[in-house]
Amino acid sequence: MLVIRPIDYHDLPALERLAVVSGGSLTTLPAHREHLNDLIGATRQSLRAGTETGGQRSFHFVLEDIESKTLLGISGIESEIGVTSPFYSYRMGAFVHNASQLQIHNKIGTLSICQDLAGSSRLCTLFLAPEYRQGLNHQLLSRARLLFMSLHRKLLAEKCIAELQGVIDAEGKSPFWENLGRHFFTMELSRATFLAGINFKGFIASLMPQQPIYIPLLQEEAQDSLGKPRADITRNKQLLEMEGFAFKNHVDIFDGGPTLEISTDEISTFQQVQTAKAVIGETVSNDATPCLISNEGFDNYRCLIAQVASADPRLTSQQLKALDIREGDAIQITPCYGADQQPTPD
């Protein structure tokens, strides 16, 4: 049985393995033991702080096979970004150039360094081990944190964002970085993302171009990659779009990947979630479908997928145990996206 729960210190060795498997593809999951220990510590501290205080909080969850005690993936939430350290993006805009005597009117695309998204909440660190990327595992890992957010909405900002890694070529290089970032940072992309991942961000302000960059001056391959995700994370993007996230012209400063945005209260899962009382029994209804089911906890938050009738959800004693609840306790329930909505495989 697969269950989502908050990360804890005993997960560190398994988290290190996931970081290595991710190959440095996530800024927020560097293969750096001290940083990963801090990531766990931030979650534990945020949970100890309770639900009454706001501010900058970080919550990371792991997907665990509770029979084998194997960690399959990780996903996270940051309640407010850009508070204790800067959060940079490129804003895609345009300058208009006119030469009326020549009847020339040009609108030239630009990239401008900005901190527009500071103060937003952020979905982050979504990584599922490749061998488990089937069925509804990805949906559980991604959407379980949304059910947690719906329970504790007052901890979140008015806007929520999600960054997606940008395009890489057949040689594993980012066209955007090779054409732009490398000229200013004089290092490999992996080094830049690693430094950003361990919160060593002072170099960004020191080295980034402060003036707008004209997009047509970039090579065509770099221009084409702007605002597009890496090919193997199509499923991430589709799930976020089903929730209502949309690209609004902010891209990552390193690889040009898209940042998706939404007003937090408009997240679809928030609208779909229902509450019920946990009942032990067998589901006999023909209307049974896969649903995400969570308890209403905070530090003991749990979420899983079960085949139930949403109008009359019944769970096994094993599922109640996995959710850390008893019969009669409150649960949240929301249908999984069905076959007609499911994102295509990566």
ABEGO torsion letter per residue (X at the ends): XBBBBBBBAAAAAAAAAAAAAAGGABAABBBBAAAAAAAAAAAAAAAAAEAABBEBBBBBBBBBBAAAGBBABBBBBBABBGAABBBBBBBBBBBBBBBAAAGBBBBBBBBBBBAAABGBBBBBGBBBBAAABBEAAAAAAAAAAAAAAAAAAAABBABBBBBBBBBBBAAGBBAAAAAAAAAAAGBBAAAAAAAAAAGBAAAAAAABBABBBBAAABBAAAAAABGBBBAAAAAAAAAAAAAGBBBAGBBBAAAGBBBBBBBAAABAAAAABBBBBBBBEBBABAABBBBBBBBABBAABBBBBBBBBAABBBBBAAAAAAAGBBBGBBBBBBBBBBAAABBBBX
